[in-house]
């Protein structure tokens, strides 16, 4: 399944609950999608770095089970971007469902 276009939205949503390290972000997306969305590191980390460069998330170090981890949290700009991207996604999904509904009629 091609999720590249929706991955930033999924990451922002996942971080809206609380800060997390990259592996945990990927695991939550996989778990909540019932295994359908299994994000590879080679896809996840470039997206995280892009979101950070755009000021939508910020990285910080945290010790997790005795290991220093690079964690990420949503910024104020990220919260605004999440709301905007969620609204765009809802409009997109509604239109696709409308078209698919017409196709099955």
TORKOLFI-157020 format. One record per residue (C-alpha): x, y, z; residue number from 0. Coordinates in Angstrom, 1 decimal, always signed. Layout:
BEGIN
<pt><c1>X</c1><c2>Y</c2><c3>Z</c3><k>NUM</k></pt>
...
//
This chain:
BEGIN
<pt><c1>+0.0</c1><c2>+0.0</c2><c3>+0.0</c3><k>0</k></pt>
<pt><c1>+1.4</c1><c2>+3.4</c2><c3>-0.9</c3><k>1</k></pt>
<pt><c1>+1.3</c1><c2>+5.6</c2><c3>+2.1</c3><k>2</k></pt>
<pt><c1>+4.1</c1><c2>+8.0</c2><c3>+1.3</c3><k>3</k></pt>
<pt><c1>+1.7</c1><c2>+10.9</c2><c3>+0.7</c3><k>4</k></pt>
<pt><c1>-0.2</c1><c2>+10.3</c2><c3>+4.0</c3><k>5</k></pt>
<pt><c1>+2.8</c1><c2>+9.5</c2><c3>+6.2</c3><k>6</k></pt>
<pt><c1>+3.4</c1><c2>+13.1</c2><c3>+7.3</c3><k>7</k></pt>
<pt><c1>-0.3</c1><c2>+13.3</c2><c3>+8.4</c3><k>8</k></pt>
<pt><c1>+0.0</c1><c2>+10.0</c2><c3>+10.2</c3><k>9</k></pt>
<pt><c1>+3.2</c1><c2>+11.1</c2><c3>+12.0</c3><k>10</k></pt>
<pt><c1>+1.7</c1><c2>+14.4</c2><c3>+13.1</c3><k>11</k></pt>
<pt><c1>-1.4</c1><c2>+12.7</c2><c3>+14.4</c3><k>12</k></pt>
<pt><c1>+0.6</c1><c2>+10.1</c2><c3>+16.3</c3><k>13</k></pt>
<pt><c1>+2.7</c1><c2>+12.8</c2><c3>+17.9</c3><k>14</k></pt>
<pt><c1>-0.4</c1><c2>+14.8</c2><c3>+18.8</c3><k>15</k></pt>
<pt><c1>-1.0</c1><c2>+12.4</c2><c3>+21.7</c3><k>16</k></pt>
<pt><c1>+2.5</c1><c2>+12.7</c2><c3>+23.2</c3><k>17</k></pt>
<pt><c1>+6.2</c1><c2>+12.8</c2><c3>+22.1</c3><k>18</k></pt>
<pt><c1>+7.7</c1><c2>+9.5</c2><c3>+20.9</c3><k>19</k></pt>
<pt><c1>+10.9</c1><c2>+8.1</c2><c3>+19.4</c3><k>20</k></pt>
<pt><c1>+10.9</c1><c2>+7.0</c2><c3>+15.8</c3><k>21</k></pt>
<pt><c1>+10.5</c1><c2>+3.3</c2><c3>+16.4</c3><k>22</k></pt>
<pt><c1>+7.5</c1><c2>+3.9</c2><c3>+18.6</c3><k>23</k></pt>
<pt><c1>+5.9</c1><c2>+6.1</c2><c3>+16.0</c3><k>24</k></pt>
<pt><c1>+6.3</c1><c2>+3.3</c2><c3>+13.4</c3><k>25</k></pt>
<pt><c1>+5.0</c1><c2>+0.7</c2><c3>+15.8</c3><k>26</k></pt>
<pt><c1>+1.9</c1><c2>+2.7</c2><c3>+16.7</c3><k>27</k></pt>
<pt><c1>+1.0</c1><c2>+3.3</c2><c3>+13.1</c3><k>28</k></pt>
<pt><c1>+1.5</c1><c2>-0.4</c2><c3>+12.4</c3><k>29</k></pt>
<pt><c1>-0.6</c1><c2>-1.4</c2><c3>+15.4</c3><k>30</k></pt>
<pt><c1>-3.4</c1><c2>+1.0</c2><c3>+14.7</c3><k>31</k></pt>
<pt><c1>-3.6</c1><c2>-0.1</c2><c3>+11.1</c3><k>32</k></pt>
<pt><c1>-3.7</c1><c2>-3.7</c2><c3>+12.1</c3><k>33</k></pt>
<pt><c1>-0.4</c1><c2>-4.4</c2><c3>+10.4</c3><k>34</k></pt>
<pt><c1>-1.4</c1><c2>-2.9</c2><c3>+7.0</c3><k>35</k></pt>
<pt><c1>+0.9</c1><c2>+0.1</c2><c3>+7.3</c3><k>36</k></pt>
<pt><c1>+4.4</c1><c2>-1.2</c2><c3>+8.2</c3><k>37</k></pt>
<pt><c1>+6.7</c1><c2>+1.8</c2><c3>+7.9</c3><k>38</k></pt>
<pt><c1>+10.3</c1><c2>+1.1</c2><c3>+6.9</c3><k>39</k></pt>
<pt><c1>+13.1</c1><c2>+3.1</c2><c3>+8.6</c3><k>40</k></pt>
<pt><c1>+14.2</c1><c2>+4.3</c2><c3>+5.1</c3><k>41</k></pt>
<pt><c1>+10.8</c1><c2>+5.9</c2><c3>+4.7</c3><k>42</k></pt>
<pt><c1>+10.1</c1><c2>+7.1</c2><c3>+8.3</c3><k>43</k></pt>
<pt><c1>+13.3</c1><c2>+8.9</c2><c3>+9.2</c3><k>44</k></pt>
<pt><c1>+13.5</c1><c2>+11.1</c2><c3>+6.0</c3><k>45</k></pt>
<pt><c1>+9.9</c1><c2>+12.1</c2><c3>+6.7</c3><k>46</k></pt>
<pt><c1>+10.7</c1><c2>+12.9</c2><c3>+10.3</c3><k>47</k></pt>
<pt><c1>+13.7</c1><c2>+15.0</c2><c3>+9.2</c3><k>48</k></pt>
<pt><c1>+11.6</c1><c2>+16.8</c2><c3>+6.6</c3><k>49</k></pt>
<pt><c1>+8.9</c1><c2>+17.6</c2><c3>+9.2</c3><k>50</k></pt>
<pt><c1>+11.6</c1><c2>+18.8</c2><c3>+11.6</c3><k>51</k></pt>
<pt><c1>+13.2</c1><c2>+21.0</c2><c3>+8.9</c3><k>52</k></pt>
<pt><c1>+9.8</c1><c2>+22.5</c2><c3>+8.2</c3><k>53</k></pt>
<pt><c1>+9.3</c1><c2>+23.3</c2><c3>+11.9</c3><k>54</k></pt>
<pt><c1>+6.3</c1><c2>+21.0</c2><c3>+12.4</c3><k>55</k></pt>
<pt><c1>+8.1</c1><c2>+18.8</c2><c3>+14.9</c3><k>56</k></pt>
<pt><c1>+11.1</c1><c2>+19.2</c2><c3>+17.1</c3><k>57</k></pt>
<pt><c1>+13.6</c1><c2>+16.6</c2><c3>+18.2</c3><k>58</k></pt>
<pt><c1>+15.0</c1><c2>+16.2</c2><c3>+21.7</c3><k>59</k></pt>
<pt><c1>+16.9</c1><c2>+13.5</c2><c3>+23.5</c3><k>60</k></pt>
<pt><c1>+15.3</c1><c2>+11.4</c2><c3>+26.2</c3><k>61</k></pt>
<pt><c1>+16.6</c1><c2>+8.3</c2><c3>+28.1</c3><k>62</k></pt>
<pt><c1>+14.2</c1><c2>+5.4</c2><c3>+27.5</c3><k>63</k></pt>
<pt><c1>+15.0</c1><c2>+2.2</c2><c3>+29.4</c3><k>64</k></pt>
<pt><c1>+18.6</c1><c2>+3.3</c2><c3>+30.0</c3><k>65</k></pt>
<pt><c1>+19.2</c1><c2>+4.3</c2><c3>+26.3</c3><k>66</k></pt>
<pt><c1>+19.4</c1><c2>+7.8</c2><c3>+25.0</c3><k>67</k></pt>
<pt><c1>+16.8</c1><c2>+8.1</c2><c3>+22.2</c3><k>68</k></pt>
<pt><c1>+16.0</c1><c2>+10.9</c2><c3>+19.8</c3><k>69</k></pt>
<pt><c1>+12.4</c1><c2>+11.7</c2><c3>+20.4</c3><k>70</k></pt>
<pt><c1>+10.0</c1><c2>+14.0</c2><c3>+18.5</c3><k>71</k></pt>
<pt><c1>+7.2</c1><c2>+16.3</c2><c3>+19.6</c3><k>72</k></pt>
<pt><c1>+4.7</c1><c2>+18.4</c2><c3>+17.8</c3><k>73</k></pt>
<pt><c1>+5.3</c1><c2>+22.2</c2><c3>+17.6</c3><k>74</k></pt>
<pt><c1>+2.6</c1><c2>+24.8</c2><c3>+17.5</c3><k>75</k></pt>
<pt><c1>+3.1</c1><c2>+25.0</c2><c3>+13.7</c3><k>76</k></pt>
<pt><c1>+2.8</c1><c2>+21.2</c2><c3>+13.6</c3><k>77</k></pt>
<pt><c1>-0.5</c1><c2>+21.3</c2><c3>+15.5</c3><k>78</k></pt>
<pt><c1>-1.9</c1><c2>+23.8</c2><c3>+12.9</c3><k>79</k></pt>
<pt><c1>-0.5</c1><c2>+21.8</c2><c3>+10.0</c3><k>80</k></pt>
<pt><c1>-2.2</c1><c2>+18.7</c2><c3>+11.5</c3><k>81</k></pt>
<pt><c1>-5.6</c1><c2>+20.4</c2><c3>+11.6</c3><k>82</k></pt>
<pt><c1>-5.1</c1><c2>+21.6</c2><c3>+8.0</c3><k>83</k></pt>
<pt><c1>-3.9</c1><c2>+18.3</c2><c3>+6.7</c3><k>84</k></pt>
<pt><c1>-6.7</c1><c2>+16.4</c2><c3>+8.5</c3><k>85</k></pt>
<pt><c1>-9.3</c1><c2>+18.7</c2><c3>+6.9</c3><k>86</k></pt>
<pt><c1>-7.7</c1><c2>+18.1</c2><c3>+3.4</c3><k>87</k></pt>
<pt><c1>-7.7</c1><c2>+14.4</c2><c3>+4.0</c3><k>88</k></pt>
<pt><c1>-11.3</c1><c2>+14.4</c2><c3>+5.0</c3><k>89</k></pt>
<pt><c1>-12.3</c1><c2>+16.3</c2><c3>+1.8</c3><k>90</k></pt>
<pt><c1>-10.2</c1><c2>+14.0</c2><c3>-0.3</c3><k>91</k></pt>
<pt><c1>-11.6</c1><c2>+10.8</c2><c3>+1.2</c3><k>92</k></pt>
<pt><c1>-15.2</c1><c2>+12.1</c2><c3>+0.8</c3><k>93</k></pt>
<pt><c1>-14.6</c1><c2>+12.8</c2><c3>-2.9</c3><k>94</k></pt>
<pt><c1>-13.0</c1><c2>+9.4</c2><c3>-3.5</c3><k>95</k></pt>
<pt><c1>-15.8</c1><c2>+7.7</c2><c3>-1.7</c3><k>96</k></pt>
<pt><c1>-18.3</c1><c2>+9.7</c2><c3>-3.7</c3><k>97</k></pt>
<pt><c1>-16.7</c1><c2>+8.6</c2><c3>-6.9</c3><k>98</k></pt>
<pt><c1>-16.4</c1><c2>+5.0</c2><c3>-5.9</c3><k>99</k></pt>
<pt><c1>-20.0</c1><c2>+5.0</c2><c3>-4.7</c3><k>100</k></pt>
<pt><c1>-21.0</c1><c2>+6.2</c2><c3>-8.2</c3><k>101</k></pt>
<pt><c1>-18.9</c1><c2>+3.4</c2><c3>-9.8</c3><k>102</k></pt>
<pt><c1>-20.8</c1><c2>+0.7</c2><c3>-7.9</c3><k>103</k></pt>
<pt><c1>-24.2</c1><c2>+2.0</c2><c3>-8.6</c3><k>104</k></pt>
//
